[in-house]
Amino acid sequence: MPVTLDADAAAVYKAFQEAGRPAYETLTPDEARAYYLAARVVTNPEPPELAEVTQLTIPAPHGAIPARLYRPTTLRQAGGFAPALVFFHGGGWVIGDLDSHDVVCRMLAHEAELIVISVDYRLAPEHKFPAAIDDAISATQWVADNAAALGIDPTQLCVGGDSAGGNLAAVVALSARDADGPTIAGQVLIYPATDFAMSHPSHREPETSVLLTHSVIRWFRDHYLTSAADEHDWRASPARAETLAGLPPAYVLTAGADPLRDEGNDYAQRLRDAGVPVTDRFFPGQFHGFFTMGKLLPQANVAAAEIGVWLRALNAE
């Protein structure tokens, strides 16, 4: 499909090009992590004031999982308990951490008036698939099990994330459905990676190779997966799940200049076909990763506000 970047997105892309931004596939994972974190300082908007930000340590079979709890100044509560969003950061399962998505989590807590718990799952290539999945599932279960102590209503527990984090959120929702996990009230899937086959048309369009290119995706895949067979595992490719019926309501965000655009749209349609309530939001003139760039891209702040509205309406049902 024809893709034309919005004026502000085009300006940001040009600035990255002129700055000599190195391609991640030319870097080591450690170098890529440092570069990704440094870029957030330039692109993140000013964070809203919150009532509390607390470091957490979540016990798990492999060892402790670091996490961070965000409590907004305006918090929707009933009987002292509030809705919550367990958030998984993006970064291709290789880069990103609590700090790279700190401002995003603050904004979501503020906009949705709920508690956000960000999970610092293990990264590849040091910890390959399914380590990130195991951490995401363990962390979500721990939050549900400790909801009372955290001031959370376990019946209003949502999961969400961007890119690789959207993948993890989708898989957590599937696992909770199939493995007698916690009740998931909703899933926020921000330009999610859903199918490692990478066969959708948007993977072949040159207009979608903006910041996230096809070679970068392959670099992430090769660091994350252990073999080609993993691509067909629904825990890596949630679109390969036999059925999406019985999953919680979903908010699915996609961007026009994004290799993952079509697989995100297809996942939203499959959810809808399976009877799952879906709100899908398309930002045609934005590129993959724009959601964290609210200082430079006003549409990112629009998206955060709209997700907040969706979560408030979901929790009110």
N, C-alpha and C positions, 0 to 999 in steps of 0.2 A: 504494500500500500504506500502511496506517496506520504512522505514525512517532511514537515517543515517545522524547524525549531522556533519556539517563541523568541522574540527579540532578546529577552533577558537570558534565556538558555543559550542562545547563539553567542551572546557576548561572553558568558562564562566559559563556554567551550573554546572560544577563540583565545581567551586569557590563559586557559590551561595549555593550549598549544604553544602560545608565544612564550610561556614560562619554561618550556622544555620539559614538561611533565613526563617523567620516565614511565614506560609501560611496565606494568607489574610483572609480566612474564620475563622481563630482563633483570629482575631483582631476586634476591633470596627472600624467603618468607619473613625473616627478621627485618630486612630492609624495607620490604613492602609494608609491614606493620607500622614501622616508625613513620614512613611517608604518609600512610593513610591517617594516622592519628594527628600528624602535624597539619594536614589539610583541613581537618575538622575545625581547627582554631580560626582558619580563614573564612570558612563557609557557614559555620553554625550561627544562628541568630542569638540575641541576648536571651538568656534563660529567664523564665518567670520566677518570682519568689515563691518558695515552698515552705510549708510548716516544718518539714523534717526530711532529711536525707540520711539514711542509716546503712552502714555496711553490714552484710549478713554473711554467715558461713553455713552452707547447706551440706549436711552429711550425705555421702553417697558411697556406693560400694567401692569405687576406686580411690576415694579420698574426698576431701572437702571441695565444694564448688563455691567460689566467691559469687556474691550477688549484692545488689544494692536496692534498697527500698526507698520509694519516693512517696511522700504524703503531702498532698496539696493543702493550701490554706483554706480552700473551700472544698469540703469532702462530703459527698452524699452518704448518709448513714441511716440505718434503721436499727434501733436497739443497740447502738454502739458498734455495729458492724457495717463495713463498706464493701462495695464491689472492688474487684482488683483485676489487673492485667499483668500476666507473666509475659515479659518481653524478651525476645531473642534477637540480638544484633545481627546485622548483615556483615558481609566481608568474605563471601565465598568459602566459608568454613576454614579459612586460612588466616585472615586478618580481622581486625576489629576487637573491641573489648568493652568493658563497662564505661571507660572514659570516652571512647569514640562516639558513643550513643548517649552520653549523659544528658546533653541538652534535649535531644529528642524525647527521652523518657520524662524529663521535667515538663516539657510541653504537653505530652500526652496526659500526664497526671493532672496538670492544670486545666487543660481543655475538657477532659472527661470527668473531672472531679472525682477521681478514684485513686486507689493505691496502685502504683506500678512497681513491679519487682523485676529488675533486669538481671539476667543470668549470664555469667561469664563461663560458658561451656568450653570444654577442651578443644583446641584447634589442631588442624592438620598442618604439616605432615607428621608432626610429632605424635599426634593421636588421630589415626585415620578412622574412617567410617567403620562402625557406627558409634564412635565415642561421643560425638556431639549429640546424636540422637539419645543415647543413654542418659547423658547429663540433662538434656531438656526434659525427658520423661521423669527422671528422678527429682529434678527441681520442682516441677509442677506438682508431682505427688506430695512432696514435702510441704509446699505451700498449702495445699488442700488439707493435709493432716494437721498442720499447725495454724489453721485459719483463725481459730479463736484467739490464740496468743498474739497474732499479728493484727487483730481487729478487722478481719476479712470475713465476709459472708461467703461460705464455700459454695452456695448455690448461684453466686454471681461472679464466678471465676472465669476470665477469658484468657486466651493466649493470642500472641501476635508477634510480628517481626517484619523486617524488611529484607528482601532478596533471599540470601541463605537463611536468615532468621524467619522469613515467611515460610520457607520450606520446612524448617523445624516446627513452627507452629502448626502447620497443616498435618505433619506427621504425629505430633503430640495429640491432636484432636482425633486422628484415626486410631492411635494406640489406646487412648482413653475409652473410645467406643468399643474396641475389640477385646481389651484386656482388663475389663472391669476397673478402669481407672477413675479418676475424679470426674465429677460432672463439669463439663466445659460449656459455659453459657454462650460463648461466641468466639470467633476467630478473625483476627485482623491480618490480612495477607497483603503486604505492600510489595508490589512487583515481585511476586514469589517465583522461585525456581521450582518447577514441578515435574520436569521430565528430562533426565540426562541423555535421552536419545538425541536431543537438540536437532530435531527434524522439522520443526515448524517453519513456515515461510519467513518469519521475522529473523530467524538465525541466518538467513541467506541474503538479506537485504543490506546493501552497503550503507543505507541511511541510518541503520540502527547501531552501527559501530561507533557510538559516541561515548567516550570514556570507558564503558564496559564493551570491549570488543570480543569477537568470537575467539581470538587466540588467548585472551585473558580468561575466558570461561574454561577453555581447555586446560589452561595452567591450573586453575582452581580445581577442576575435576581430577586432574592427574595427581595433585597433592592429596586430595580428599579420599578418593576411592582406592580400594586395594586391587581391583580387577575389573575387567569389562563386565563381568557378570553382575557386579554391584549396581550397574545402571538400571537393571530390571527389577531390583528390589524396591518394593513400595516405600521402604523406609528411606531410601535415597531419592526415589521418584514417586511421590505420592499420587501422581496421575496414573500410576500402574496399579493402584489399589483396585481390587475386584469390583467394589461398589463404594460409592460415596453417600449412600443412603444413611440416614440416622445421624449425620454430623450436625454440629451446632450452626446457627446462622453465621454467615460470613460477609465480611466487607473485603472486597478484592480491588486493589488499586493497580492500574497498569499505566505505562507511559508509551507514547508513540515511538520515540527513538530509542527503543530498548530491544535487544535480542530476545528477552524473555517475554515480550509483549503477548505473543500469540499463545504460548503455553499457559500464561496467566489467564487470558480470556477463555481458553478452552476449559481450564479447571473451573472457572466460574460457571460456565455453561453446564459442565457435567454435574456440578453441585445443584444447579437449578433443575436440571433434568431428573435428579435423584430426589427432588422434593425439598431441598434445603433452601431456606430463605437467603437470598443473595442480594447485596447491594454492590454493584460494580461501578467503579469510578475511573474514567479514562481521561488522562491528561495528554492530549495528542501532541503538544508542542514541547514536551519535556523529555529528558533522557533518564536512563537508569541511574539511580543514586540521588536524584534531585531532592528527595524528601528530607535529607539531612542538611540541605544548603539554604536554609531560610534567610540567612543574612543577604544572600545574593539573588535568590529566586523566590519572589512573593508567592508563587503557586505552592511552594512547600508549606508555607504557613496556612494557606487556604486548606490544603489537604489535612494538616494536623487539626485544624478547627472542625472540619467535616467529620473526621474520625471521632473527635470528641463528642459531636452531636449524635453520631451513630451509637456510640457506646452508652451515652446517657439514655437514649431512647430504648436501647436493648435492655438495659438494667431496670428500666421503668416498667417493662412489660410484665 
